[in-house]
Amino acid sequence: MGTSRLQMLLSILCLFLASSGGVVSALHRPSRELPASMMGWRNDNDSSRISESSSSQAFVSARKVATDATHRSLQVSGGTGSAAPAPARNTKKVAILVSVPTVAYLLWTFREPLGAIFNKEKIQSKTLEILGKLDSLPKFEAYACYVGGMALWEVFGLSTIPVETAAGMVFGWNGVLLSGSGKLLGAIIAFFLGRYGALAHWIQSKLSSNSFLQLASHSTEDNPLMVAFLMKMSSFPETIKNYGSAILSPIKFWMFVFASLVHGTTFSALWTYLGVDTAARLENTSLPADGRLQFLLGVALFNGIVISPLSMAYWVKSMQKSKQASQKTKEI
């Protein structure tokens, strides 16, 4: 009797030690395996056998409960042990489903004013209306308003051809000086915004990934003045011409101003000439065709369609070869 009591006490002590210090290892043992300290205490006593059997069943049940809880937690958390994040894909789909019809509705509702932005004839007629009102003001105020408006037009990179033509119709040959001054002022503002202004970092981050400007940066170091002129003579939008020149640091401010003045004034004279001729023909429809104007317009058209694209293609090709040669030199 004393021996069976001793065996019971030792079994309870082993269970206590296993539960307090070795729960994790006990849970990962096979269900038929018991602590070694309990294996040597087998005898024919029924109470001792019942105690060992109860202990084994307790370990098996605890292990099963722990395993099931672990599997459930992993399923809920996606295997990370934390709460599963909300599905972002569904949110994106909902945003697309909501935004697409909304944008389509807004485009359809405001189709007429938006269409006028891309219609040069409507731009020109509206500009004529506005300039007609300006012409009724004192000359200084009218000229100042036009130069300021042209400067903003240039800053936003919009097409100046219809505006300059309308200025020639309203202001006559004075439009050359007014349009040229407005474009130059707008180009200078754009240059400072791109290089020194509050938006400089944002503009540089947006345009720095442009493949053409990356190529031009290598060529600019060798001949920045030539690059400034080529940028202005190119067929790129005004935003690339102005803000792109700003992020090419070898191009000095005076170089940009000089290139903008030569390029801007030349085309301002052409479009003002067209405006003056158009106004004269509206007053007198029997005027003969102006051969000189037609020749200049033909040259400008040929330059825009043939010369400018071909020269840009040649320039890009030469810049690519120069970059490849410099890379090979560095490797050697």
QUIBEL-V836212 format. One record per pair of residues at least 24 apart in sequence whose C-alpha atoms are under 10 Angstrom apart, sorted by the first residue. I is the first residue (numbers start at 0). GAP is how many residues later the second one is. D is the distance in Angstrom with one decimal. If there is no record, write none. Layout:
BEGIN
{{I;GAP;D} {I;GAP;D}}
END
This chain:
BEGIN
{{0;44;9.6} {2;42;9.9} {3;37;9.6} {3;39;9.0} {3;40;9.9} {3;41;7.2} {3;42;9.6} {3;43;8.0} {3;44;6.9} {4;42;9.4} {4;43;8.7} {5;35;10.0} {5;42;10.0} {6;31;9.0} {6;34;6.7} {6;35;8.8} {6;36;9.5} {6;38;9.9} {6;40;9.8} {6;41;7.0} {6;44;9.8} {7;33;9.4} {7;39;8.3} {7;40;6.3} {7;41;9.8} {7;43;7.5} {7;44;9.1} {9;27;8.5} {9;28;8.1} {9;31;9.0} {10;24;9.8} {10;26;8.2} {10;27;6.4} {10;28;10.0} {10;30;8.6} {10;37;8.5} {10;40;7.7} {10;41;7.6} {10;44;8.8} {11;26;9.8} {11;39;8.7} {11;40;9.6} {11;43;9.0} {13;24;7.4} {14;37;9.9} {14;40;7.5} {14;41;9.9} {14;44;9.6} {17;41;9.9} {18;40;9.3} {22;36;9.1} {22;39;9.4} {22;40;9.3} {23;39;8.9} {23;42;9.7} {25;33;7.3} {25;34;9.3} {25;36;9.5} {25;37;8.1} {26;32;6.8} {26;33;7.6} {26;34;9.3} {26;35;7.1} {26;36;4.8} {26;37;8.4} {26;38;9.9} {26;39;8.1} {26;40;8.8} {27;31;9.8} {27;32;9.7} {27;35;7.3} {27;39;9.5} {28;30;9.2} {28;31;9.3} {28;34;8.9} {29;29;9.7} {29;30;8.4} {29;33;9.6} {30;25;7.1} {30;26;8.1} {30;27;9.8} {30;28;7.3} {30;29;5.5} {30;30;9.3} {30;32;8.5} {30;33;9.8} {31;24;7.3} {31;25;9.3} {31;27;9.7} {31;28;8.6} {32;26;9.8} {32;27;10.0} {33;25;8.9} {116;41;9.7} {117;41;9.7} {118;43;10.0} {119;39;8.9} {119;41;8.7} {119;42;6.4} {119;43;9.2} {120;41;7.7} {121;40;9.3} {122;36;10.0} {122;39;6.8} {122;40;7.6} {122;43;9.5} {123;37;9.0} {123;38;5.2} {123;39;6.2} {123;40;9.1} {123;41;7.9} {123;42;6.2} {123;43;9.6} {124;37;8.9} {124;38;9.5} {124;41;8.1} {125;37;9.4} {125;40;9.4} {126;35;8.0} {126;36;6.3} {126;37;9.5} {126;38;9.6} {126;39;6.5} {126;40;8.3} {126;43;9.9} {127;34;9.5} {127;35;8.3} {127;37;9.3} {127;38;5.6} {127;39;7.7} {127;40;10.0} {127;41;8.0} {127;42;7.4} {128;37;9.4} {128;41;9.8} {129;36;9.9} {130;32;9.4} {130;35;7.8} {130;36;7.2} {130;38;9.3} {130;39;6.7} {130;40;8.5} {131;34;9.6} {131;35;9.5} {131;37;9.6} {131;38;6.7} {131;39;9.3} {133;36;9.3} {133;37;9.9} {134;35;7.3} {134;36;7.6} {138;32;9.8} {141;29;9.7} {142;28;9.0} {142;31;9.4} {142;32;9.2} {142;34;10.0} {142;35;6.9} {142;36;9.7} {142;39;9.9} {143;34;8.7} {143;38;9.3} {144;37;9.8} {145;29;9.6} {145;32;7.4} {145;33;8.1} {145;35;9.9} {145;36;7.6} {146;28;9.8} {146;30;9.5} {146;31;5.9} {146;32;6.7} {146;33;8.7} {146;34;6.6} {146;35;4.4} {146;36;8.0} {146;37;9.7} {146;38;8.2} {146;39;9.1} {147;30;9.7} {147;31;10.0} {147;33;9.3} {147;34;6.3} {147;35;9.3} {147;37;8.3} {147;38;8.3} {148;30;9.8} {148;33;7.5} {148;34;9.5} {148;37;9.1} {149;28;8.6} {149;29;6.8} {149;30;9.0} {149;31;8.5} {149;32;4.9} {149;33;6.1} {149;34;9.2} {149;35;8.5} {149;36;7.2} {150;28;8.8} {150;29;9.7} {150;30;8.2} {150;31;4.6} {150;32;5.4} {150;33;7.4} {150;34;5.6} {150;35;3.8} {150;36;7.4} {150;37;9.0} {150;38;8.1} {150;39;9.3} {151;30;8.3} {151;31;8.6} {151;33;8.8} {151;34;6.0} {151;35;9.3} {151;37;8.9} {151;38;9.4} {152;29;8.7} {152;30;8.0} {152;33;7.3} {152;34;9.8} {153;28;7.9} {153;29;5.8} {153;30;8.4} {153;31;8.4} {153;32;5.0} {153;33;6.3} {153;34;9.5} {153;35;9.0} {153;36;8.0} {153;84;7.3} {153;85;8.4} {153;88;9.0} {154;28;8.6} {154;29;10.0} {154;30;8.9} {154;31;5.1} {154;32;6.4} {154;33;8.7} {154;34;6.8} {154;35;5.3} {154;36;9.0} {154;38;9.3} {154;83;8.4} {154;84;7.7} {154;87;8.3} {154;88;9.2} {155;30;8.7} {155;31;9.8} {155;34;8.3} {155;82;8.2} {155;83;7.1} {156;29;9.2} {156;30;9.2} {156;33;9.1} {156;80;6.9} {156;81;4.7} {156;82;4.9} {156;83;8.5} {156;84;9.0} {156;85;8.4} {156;86;9.6} {157;79;8.3} {157;80;7.2} {157;81;8.4} {158;78;8.6} {158;79;8.0} {159;78;9.7} {159;107;9.8} {159;108;8.9} {159;111;9.2} {160;106;8.7} {160;107;8.3} {160;109;9.6} {160;110;6.5} {160;111;9.1} {160;113;10.0} {161;109;8.1} {161;110;9.8} {161;113;9.1} {162;108;8.9} {162;109;9.4} {162;112;9.5} {163;103;9.2} {163;104;6.6} {163;105;8.9} {163;106;9.1} {163;107;5.8} {163;108;5.9} {163;109;9.4} {163;110;9.0} {163;111;7.5} {164;103;8.5} {164;104;9.6} {164;105;8.7} {164;106;5.0} {164;107;5.2} {164;108;7.7} {164;109;6.1} {164;110;4.3} {164;111;7.8} {164;112;9.6} {164;113;8.6} {164;114;9.7} {165;105;8.7} {165;106;7.8} {165;108;9.0} {165;109;5.8} {165;110;8.7} {165;112;9.2} {165;113;9.0} {166;101;9.9} {166;104;8.9} {166;105;6.8} {166;106;10.0} {166;108;6.9} {166;109;8.6} {167;100;9.3} {167;101;9.1} {167;102;9.7} {167;103;7.3} {167;104;4.3} {167;105;6.6} {167;106;7.2} {167;107;4.2} {167;108;5.0} {167;109;8.4} {167;110;8.6} {167;111;8.0} {168;102;9.9} {168;103;7.6} {168;104;8.9} {168;105;8.2} {168;106;4.5} {168;107;5.0} {168;108;7.8} {168;109;6.7} {168;110;5.0} {168;111;8.2} {168;113;9.8} {169;102;9.8} {169;105;8.0} {169;106;8.0} {169;109;7.9} {170;101;9.0} {170;104;9.2} {170;105;8.5} {171;100;7.3} {171;101;8.3} {171;103;7.6} {171;104;5.6} {171;105;9.3} {171;107;8.7} {171;108;10.0} {172;96;8.2} {172;99;6.6} {172;100;7.3} {172;102;9.0} {172;103;7.0} {173;95;9.7} {173;98;8.5} {174;93;7.8} {174;94;8.0} {174;96;9.1} {174;97;6.0} {174;98;9.0} {174;100;9.0} {174;101;9.1} {175;88;9.7} {175;89;7.1} {175;90;8.8} {175;91;8.9} {175;92;5.5} {175;93;5.1} {175;94;8.5} {175;95;8.4} {175;96;5.9} {175;97;8.4} {176;88;7.8} {176;91;8.1} {176;92;8.4} {176;95;9.6} {177;87;9.8} {177;90;8.9} {177;94;10.0} {178;85;8.5} {178;86;7.9} {178;88;9.6} {178;89;6.1} {178;90;8.7} {178;92;9.5} {178;93;8.4} {179;80;9.3} {179;81;7.5} {179;82;9.5} {179;83;9.3} {179;84;5.9} {179;85;4.9} {179;86;8.4} {179;87;8.5} {179;88;5.8} {179;89;8.2} {180;80;8.6} {180;83;8.8} {180;84;8.2} {180;87;9.6} {181;82;9.6} {182;77;8.3} {182;78;8.6} {182;81;6.7} {182;82;8.6} {182;85;8.9} {183;72;10.0} {183;73;7.4} {183;74;9.6} {183;75;9.9} {183;76;6.4} {183;77;6.3} {183;78;9.8} {183;79;9.7} {183;80;7.1} {183;81;8.6} {184;72;9.4} {184;75;9.7} {184;76;9.9} {185;56;9.2} {186;51;8.8} {186;52;9.4} {186;54;9.0} {186;55;6.1} {186;56;8.7} {186;69;8.8} {186;70;8.1} {186;73;7.3} {186;74;9.5} {186;77;9.6} {187;54;8.2} {187;55;9.9} {187;58;9.6} {187;65;8.6} {187;68;8.3} {187;69;7.1} {187;72;8.8} {188;53;9.2} {188;54;9.8} {189;48;9.8} {189;49;8.3} {189;51;9.8} {189;52;6.1} {189;53;6.2} {189;54;9.8} {189;55;9.7} {189;56;8.0} {190;48;10.0} {190;50;9.5} {190;51;5.8} {190;52;5.8} {190;53;8.5} {190;54;7.2} {190;55;5.0} {190;56;8.5} {190;62;8.2} {190;65;8.3} {190;66;9.4} {191;50;9.5} {191;51;8.7} {191;54;7.3} {191;61;9.0} {192;49;9.7} {192;50;7.9} {192;53;8.2} {193;48;8.1} {193;49;5.3} {193;50;7.9} {193;51;8.5} {193;52;5.3} {193;53;6.5} {193;54;9.9} {194;48;8.0} {194;49;9.6} {194;50;9.0} {194;51;5.2} {194;52;6.0} {194;53;8.8} {194;54;8.3} {195;50;8.8} {195;51;9.7} {199;43;9.3} {199;46;9.0} {199;47;8.5} {200;46;9.7} {202;40;7.5} {202;41;9.0} {202;43;9.4} {202;44;8.3} {203;39;8.4} {203;40;8.5} {203;42;8.7} {203;43;6.2} {203;44;9.6} {204;42;9.7} {206;32;10.0} {206;33;8.2} {206;36;8.1} {206;37;6.9} {206;40;8.0} {207;36;8.6} {207;39;7.8} {207;40;9.5} {209;30;9.6} {209;34;9.2} {211;28;9.9} {211;32;9.6} {211;104;7.5} {211;107;9.4} {211;108;9.9} {212;27;8.9} {212;31;6.9} {212;32;8.8} {212;34;8.7} {212;35;7.9} {213;34;9.2} {213;105;9.9} {214;100;9.9} {214;101;7.5} {214;102;9.8} {214;103;9.8} {214;104;6.1} {214;105;6.9} {214;107;9.2} {214;108;7.5} {215;28;9.6} {215;29;9.7} {215;32;8.0} {215;99;9.1} {215;100;8.1} {215;103;7.0} {215;104;9.3} {215;107;9.8} {216;28;9.7} {216;30;9.0} {216;31;6.1} {216;32;8.4} {216;33;8.3} {216;34;9.8} {216;102;9.4} {217;30;9.5} {217;32;9.9} {217;101;7.6} {217;102;9.5} {217;104;8.2} {217;105;7.1} {217;108;9.5} {218;31;9.8} {218;96;9.5} {218;97;9.8} {218;99;9.2} {218;100;6.4} {218;101;9.6} {218;103;8.0} {218;104;8.6} {219;25;9.8} {219;28;7.2} {219;29;8.4} {219;30;6.2} {219;31;7.1} {219;99;10.0} {220;27;9.0} {220;28;8.7} {220;29;5.9} {220;30;8.4} {221;28;8.9} {222;27;8.6} {222;28;8.8} {223;24;8.7} {223;25;9.0} {223;26;5.9} {223;27;5.1} {223;28;7.8} {223;31;7.8} {223;32;9.4} {224;25;8.9} {224;26;6.7} {224;27;8.2} {224;29;9.4} {224;30;5.7} {224;31;7.9} {224;33;9.0} {224;34;8.0} {225;25;9.4} {225;29;9.0} {225;33;9.0} {226;24;7.9} {226;28;9.5} {226;29;9.6} {226;32;9.5} {226;88;9.8} {227;24;9.0} {227;27;6.7} {227;28;5.9} {227;29;9.2} {227;30;8.8} {227;31;6.2} {227;32;8.5} {228;26;8.5} {228;27;8.0} {228;29;8.6} {228;30;5.2} {228;31;7.9} {228;33;8.8} {228;34;8.0} {229;29;8.8} {229;78;9.3} {229;81;8.9} {229;82;8.1} {229;85;8.8} {230;25;9.6} {230;28;8.8} {230;29;9.6} {230;81;9.2} {231;24;8.9} {231;27;6.8} {231;28;6.7} {231;29;9.9} {231;30;9.3} {231;31;6.6} {231;32;8.6} {232;26;8.9} {232;27;9.5} {232;30;7.1} {232;31;9.8} {232;70;9.5} {232;71;9.3} {232;74;10.0} {232;75;7.1} {232;78;9.5} {232;79;9.1} {233;69;9.9} {233;70;8.6} {233;73;9.5} {233;74;5.8} {233;75;7.4} {233;76;9.9} {233;77;8.2} {233;78;6.5} {234;68;9.5} {234;69;6.9} {234;70;8.9} {234;72;9.8} {234;73;6.2} {234;74;6.7} {234;76;9.9} {234;77;8.0} {235;72;9.7} {235;73;9.6} {235;76;9.6} {266;33;8.7} {269;26;7.4} {269;27;7.6} {269;30;8.7} {270;26;8.9} {272;24;10.0}}
END
